[in-house]
């Protein structure tokens, strides 16, 4: 697995590699940042409501506990 330092080097030295490699490095950095911390949490009972297509209780991640489902935002990735 590439380190964040290695990915940043690829992004800051685009002439050293192909544009596809630079794009992949940017995408990996964006996903790592997005998944570094959850956007919200749903407690286990709330997952039942989602399965029934009803509303679920969604909380700020600071209120998360073991067993909760963490939600993450899909990052916007520049092309």
Residue, then its C-alpha position, 0 to 999 in steps of 0.5 A: x500500500x502506498x503511503x500518503x507521502x508517496x501519493x503526495x509525491x506523485x501528485x506534486x511531481x506529475x511529469x514523473x509518471x503518467x496522467x493516469x497514475x496521478x489521477x489514481x493518486x488523487x483519487x486515493x488521497x480523496x478516499x482516504x480523507x473521506x474515510x478518515x472519520x465518519x459523517x454520521x452514525x446510525x444505531x443498530x435499531x435504525x438499520x431496521x428502519x432503513x431495511x423497511x424503507x422508513x426513517x432512521x435515527x442518524x446521529x453526529x459521529x461524536x455520539x457513536x458507540x460500538x455496534x453503530x453503523x458509520x456513514x461516510x460521504x463520497x468524496x468529490x474527485x477532481x478530474 
